[in-house]
Amino acid sequence: MTSSPDNGPERQLHFGLMFWATGTHPGGWRFPGAKADGAYDIEFIQATTKIVEDAKFDFLFLGDRLATDPALAATNPAQMSRLEPFVAGSAIAAATSHIGIAVTANPTYYDPYTLARLLASLDHLSKGRASWNLVTGADAIAAANFSRDEHWETEKRYDWADEFVSTVRGLWDSWEDDALVRDVTTGQFVDPPKVHSVDHHGKYFDITGPLNMARPPQGQVVLLHAGTSDRSRELGAREADVIFAAGPNIETAKAYYADIKTRAAAYGRRPHEIQILPGLQVTVAETTEEANWVRDQLDELRPKVVQAVDGQKARAGALGSQHMNPDKPTAFPRGLVGNPTEVADYIERWFVEEACDGFNVFPNFVPGAVQAFAELVIPELQRRGLFRREYTGSTFRDHLDLPKPPNRFAEVPQDLVLGSAAAG
Ligand SMILES: Cc1cc2nc3c(=O)[nH]c(=O)nc-3n(C[C@H](O)[C@H](O)[C@H](O)COP(=O)(O)O)c2cc1C
């Protein structure tokens, strides 16, 4: 166990599960025991989530894309066709009690009021376990699905996202925590001075507020962010509680880690207030030989060539998948393959050398690879004192050791209060 340099809480690993129902390996859906139709089977999705909740994972990660193409079937079938994440997240919340639920939403194609409401609703339904994975979108062709002429360039997407997130945060604060009185004796339902307009008038948004629901249980819903550009790093360092990073090797990951923590410090944030979690493509089994055998089987099962048919080549390029090349056999990263000790050694090294604060685990097939990680790797990390044995709280913020933020309106001047004489 390592302690944090600023004497924050003792450093512990954090884990998310990248939930792609048919696995993150393109051949995963064909692996024995996998469920080829799992993407639309809510009992299956709930049961898989329970595996990682029992293993005390921090969160389940529901990625999303706003465009698709049948050509993805050969490279990334789980991303080609899946449930809308808020709908799936609500059903997952109903079947679980502790695990965080991260839902991906691209602000470019949302409205702040709608998204603030969706996320607050999920936070209420889950009793404080909602999280927003803010992405600005990898899919240029999404624009064509949302009546837009073009995919905005990076600067505009991030200008929009910056204003968007501050607006959403304002809306979440528009009700003070004790605004809903609901006193059956006195008949007082609400305390109007504790419900605030946000009066946001910016470059992109004009929003009066308040939000039409009570403040989320977490106060501010946990914010995840995924991206690589300078603007992405800046947004993440300022706003994100968790950064989902690309980490091709430990040296790159260490540089990225140091960069984000330094940028975060410039915003007055301490290192433990922002967790950096690269993806971990892992195949683990009791023995190294068995793990290699599983990995070889998966490679045997992966589709060899993408069938490029009318128009799909161009669209495949626009989808921008790192695994996508319509003309060649799919190249899939081999990732980490080993027995529990080897996998735990790898994780511990990255953690101790500050290349990461944990990982977003990519299971090659579901549920088998999820079970293998939960049953073989997690106990080893617990033995080493690197990962929790029990949840110490019930909200996602609790798992991240983050307190509920104060409400910005709690001390608001009377003339800004909705329902006051000034507001009529
Ligand atoms: C690790 C990682 C995960 C991502 N997950 C998603 C996703 O689920 N949906 C999505 O639309 N974009 C996703 N993206 C893409 C980002 O939203 C972004 O469009 C991309 O990284 C390019 O923007 P950037 O230049 O700011 O990094 C992801 C990016 C990274 C690095």
The ligand as an ORCA input file, in Angstrom:
! r2SCAN-3c Opt
* xyz 0 1
  C      -9.806      5.864    -23.766
  C     -10.789      6.579    -24.648
  C     -12.150      6.194    -24.634
  C     -13.081      6.843    -25.448
  N     -14.407      6.458    -25.431
  C     -15.281      7.090    -26.258
  C     -16.669      6.723    -26.293
  O     -17.141      5.824    -25.580
  N     -17.474      7.393    -27.148
  C     -17.023      8.386    -27.964
  O     -17.808      8.962    -28.712
  N     -15.734      8.750    -27.944
  C     -14.859      8.127    -27.126
  N     -13.533      8.511    -27.126
  C     -13.095      9.524    -28.085
  C     -13.065     10.912    -27.499
  O     -14.372     11.340    -27.235
  C     -12.468     11.882    -28.490
  O     -13.334     12.098    -29.550
  C     -11.207     11.435    -29.102
  O     -10.327     11.037    -28.084
  C     -10.599     12.570    -29.960
  O     -10.654     13.763    -29.267
  P      -9.373     14.370    -28.588
  O      -8.521     14.764    -29.732
  O      -9.822     15.507    -27.780
  O      -8.753     13.299    -27.747
  C     -12.629      7.882    -26.296
  C     -11.274      8.266    -26.287
  C     -10.355      7.647    -25.480
  C      -8.932      8.099    -25.505
*
